[in-house]
Amino acid sequence: MSQKAVGSRLVWIDANRFYAACGVVMIHCSTDTAGGPFSKYEIADRLGPALLRSLATISSSELFLLFSLFLIALKVDKRPLSYSSVIRLQIERLIVPLIVWSVFYAFFKLMKASAFGYEQSVINQLQQWNSWVEYLLLGSAQYHLHFLPTMFFLVLLYPAMRAAIRYPALILVALPMIYTMNWIHVWLWGHIADPDTRDYLVRAVKILGYTSYGIAAFALYGIWERGLSREDCRSLFWFLLTLALLAYLAKVAYVAESVLAGKWLVNQGASFFAHLLLPIIIFSMFLMGQYKEWSWRYSRLAKLTYGVYLIHPAWIDIFDVTLKGFTSDQRPLWIVLAKYTLVLPLAFASVYLISKSKATAWIVGIGPIPFLSRFISGRPSTHEKDVTIQ
C-alpha cells in the first residue's frame, strides 16, 4: 500500500468527497423553508442553525470543484487525452445529467410551491422560454444545480490550468483572482440594471474567477505527484489547520451579524475571502492526510456522493411539505437536526438504489449512459471506476 493510494483509489479524496457531501446537505438543511436564517424566531433560536451552517459551509460546492478538477489534472497528466476527448466525456458526465435534473426539478418544485403558496410564480417561469435557457446555462432550476454548468465551463478552460502542475507556485494567484472577481461582481451589481443580463455576466466572471480553483487543484496535484514525506505532511497539516481556524473565525463573525439582522447579509471583506479560500485549505489538509489509514468504506460511500449532491434537495422539499404546520412550535435547531437526520441517509439510500440498475445509474453519476456513450465519445464508454470527476 503506497502513501498515495489504497489499490487504485485515492482514499483521502474519497474521504474528502464524503464529508463534503455531508456538509452540503447540512447547508441546505440549516435554513427555514424560504432559505432564510429563521427570521421569525428569536435571536437565541437562530444561533444554533446558523453555527451549524457556518461549519457546513466549509464543505461548499467550491470544494466539489477542487477535488473534481484535481482528478481532471490526474486524468490529463497520466494519459494522452485530446481536448475534444476530455470535453466529450464532460458532456456525458455533466451536461446530460444537467438536462435531466433541470427538467425534474423544474416540475418537482411545484409540490413545495403549491404547499407554500407560490405555485403561480413557478408556473409562470415554466411558461417562459428564457427560464429554460437559464435552467440549462446557469443551472437555476434548483439552487444546487449551478455546479454542473459551472464545472463544465471550467473544464473547457483546463489548458490554462496545466502550467500549475509544473509550477505549483501559481497557486498564489488564487487570492488576487478571487479579489478581482469580487470587485467586478460588485461593479456589475451596481451598474447593470437588467437582472437577466446581470445574472449571465456575473456567472461568466465567476467562471473566470473560479479558474483559480482549477489552478489551485492542478498545483496541488503537481505537489502530490512529486511526493511529500510523512513529516512534511504532518507539519503542513498543522500550518493549514491554523489558517483554517483563522478563516473560520471570520465566517463566525459574518454569521453573528446575519443572526442579529435576521437575514443573510452580503458576504464581504475578510469573511468573503475566508469563505472562498477555505475550500483550498481544507482540500490541502486532506492531501496532507494521504498517509492516514483511511477506512475503505469512504471509497464505497464516495461513489454515491455526486448523486447525493443532486438528489438531496428533493428530500428536503418532501420534508418541508410533509411537516408543514407541525414545525411552527419547534425550535429551529431541532427542526434542522431532524431534517438532516432524515435527509442525509435517505439521499444516500435512494442514490444506492438508483445505482443498482444500469438503466438509471448514470442519472446519479455512476456508469455510462446506455446507448449514448458511443455517440458522445465515438467509442464504447470506458469510465474509470476510480478516476472520475464527481
Helices and strands as residue ranges (DSSP letters): H 11-29, H 43-56, G 57-59, H 61-78, H 83-90, I 91-95, H 96-116, H 119-126, H 129-138, H 147-156, G 158-160, H 163-166, G 168-173, H 174-191, H 195-226, H 230-261, H 270-287, H 297-302, H 305-322, H 332-355, G 361-364, H 373-377
